[in-house]
Amino acid sequence: MITSIGRCPPDAIMRFCSNAQSFRVSCFMLATFILGIVCSMLSFMLSMPI
């Protein structure tokens, strides 16, 4: 069970995302949003004096 989840084929994920266009767009926006938050938090922590 865990191994099947661990080695999930990327082509299946791409096929699922291509089937749902709106889902792919929302996934991309969510990933960009999370990356922006992480980057801003990292820069804020680095700019703070220890």
C-alpha positions as CSV (number, residue, x, y, z in Angstrom):
1,M,0.0,0.0,0.0
2,I,2.7,2.5,1.0
3,T,5.0,1.4,-1.8
4,S,2.2,1.8,-4.4
5,I,1.6,5.4,-3.1
6,G,5.4,6.1,-3.0
7,R,6.0,5.2,-6.6
8,C,3.0,6.9,-8.2
9,P,3.7,7.2,-11.9
10,P,4.0,10.9,-13.1
11,D,2.3,10.1,-16.4
12,A,-0.9,9.0,-14.5
13,I,-0.8,12.4,-12.6
14,M,-0.3,14.3,-15.9
15,R,-3.2,12.3,-17.5
16,F,-5.4,13.1,-14.5
17,C,-4.5,16.8,-14.7
18,S,-5.0,16.9,-18.5
19,N,-8.5,15.4,-18.0
20,A,-9.4,18.2,-15.6
21,Q,-8.2,21.5,-17.1
22,S,-9.7,23.7,-14.3
23,F,-8.1,21.3,-11.7
24,R,-4.7,21.7,-13.3
25,V,-5.0,25.5,-13.3
26,S,-6.1,25.6,-9.7
27,C,-3.2,23.2,-8.8
28,F,-0.7,25.5,-10.5
29,M,-2.1,28.6,-8.8
30,L,-2.1,26.8,-5.4
31,A,1.5,25.7,-5.9
32,T,2.6,29.2,-6.9
33,F,0.8,30.7,-3.9
34,I,2.5,28.2,-1.5
35,L,5.9,28.8,-3.1
36,G,5.4,32.6,-2.8
37,I,4.5,32.3,0.9
38,V,7.5,30.0,1.6
39,C,9.9,32.3,-0.2
40,S,8.6,35.4,1.6
41,M,8.8,33.7,4.9
42,L,12.4,32.5,4.2
43,S,13.5,36.0,3.1
44,F,11.8,37.5,6.2
45,M,13.6,35.0,8.5
46,L,16.9,35.6,6.8
47,S,16.6,39.4,7.1
48,M,15.8,39.2,10.8
49,P,18.8,39.6,13.1
50,I,19.4,36.4,15.1
